[in-house]
């Protein structure tokens, strides 16, 4: 279904924070919750610009073009809020 997931390993986060040069020894304890719409009804479009594999294609994502996708996303966020508040 064309799922894309991005994760940030702890080491990458630490390197990012060090690169910010905060001027003090900062330690951040945090967590991330990712929510996505599985099997979206909305469909985008991708078109190659040319035959050069190094050129980026033209992409139209069309996120939430179909109302049911937005409804699913809102339901997912409600679930995330319930988990956080539990």
C-alpha positions as CSV (number, residue, x, y, z in Angstrom):
1,X,0.0,0.0,0.0
2,X,3.0,2.3,-0.4
3,X,3.8,2.8,3.3
4,X,6.7,5.0,4.1
5,X,8.2,5.0,7.6
6,X,10.9,7.2,9.0
7,X,12.7,6.4,12.3
8,X,15.4,8.3,14.0
9,X,17.9,6.1,15.9
10,X,19.0,7.4,19.3
11,X,22.5,8.0,18.0
12,X,21.2,10.3,15.2
13,X,19.2,12.3,17.7
14,X,22.2,12.7,20.0
15,X,24.3,13.8,17.1
16,X,21.7,16.4,16.0
17,X,21.4,17.8,19.6
18,X,25.2,18.1,19.8
19,X,25.3,19.9,16.4
20,X,22.9,22.5,17.8
21,X,25.7,23.7,20.2
22,X,23.3,24.6,23.0
23,X,26.1,25.7,25.3
24,X,25.1,23.3,28.1
25,X,24.9,19.6,28.6
26,X,21.3,19.0,27.4
27,X,19.6,15.7,27.9
28,X,16.2,15.2,26.5
29,X,14.0,12.3,27.4
30,X,11.3,12.0,24.8
31,X,9.2,9.5,22.9
32,X,7.5,9.5,19.5
33,X,4.2,8.1,18.5
34,X,3.6,7.7,14.7
35,X,0.1,7.4,13.3
36,X,-0.7,6.7,9.7
37,X,-3.7,6.0,7.5
38,X,-3.4,2.4,6.3
39,X,-4.7,1.8,2.8
40,X,-5.7,5.4,2.0
41,X,-8.4,6.0,-0.5
42,X,-6.7,9.2,-1.8
43,X,-4.4,8.6,-4.7
44,X,-1.5,10.7,-5.9
45,X,0.4,10.8,-9.1
46,X,4.0,10.4,-10.0
47,X,5.6,11.2,-13.4
48,X,9.2,11.0,-14.6
49,X,10.7,14.3,-15.8
50,X,13.0,12.5,-18.2
51,X,15.1,9.3,-18.5
52,X,17.8,10.6,-16.1
53,X,17.6,8.5,-13.0
54,X,19.2,11.3,-10.9
55,X,16.4,13.8,-11.6
56,X,13.5,13.9,-9.2
57,X,10.1,12.9,-10.6
58,X,7.0,15.2,-10.5
59,X,4.9,14.1,-7.5
60,X,1.4,15.1,-6.4
61,X,0.7,13.4,-3.1
62,X,-3.1,14.3,-2.8
63,X,-3.1,13.7,1.0
64,X,-6.6,13.6,2.4
65,X,-8.3,14.3,-1.0
66,X,-10.9,11.7,0.1
67,X,-12.8,12.6,3.2
68,X,-12.6,9.1,4.6
69,X,-8.8,9.4,4.9
70,X,-9.2,12.5,7.0
71,X,-11.8,10.7,9.2
72,X,-9.5,7.8,9.7
73,X,-6.6,10.1,10.6
74,X,-8.8,11.9,13.1
75,X,-9.9,8.6,14.7
76,X,-6.2,7.5,14.9
77,X,-5.3,10.8,16.6
78,X,-8.1,10.2,19.1
79,X,-6.6,6.8,19.9
80,X,-3.1,8.3,20.3
81,X,-4.6,10.9,22.8
82,X,-6.3,8.1,24.7
83,X,-3.0,6.2,24.9
84,X,-1.1,9.3,26.1
85,X,-3.7,10.0,28.8
86,X,-3.9,6.4,30.0
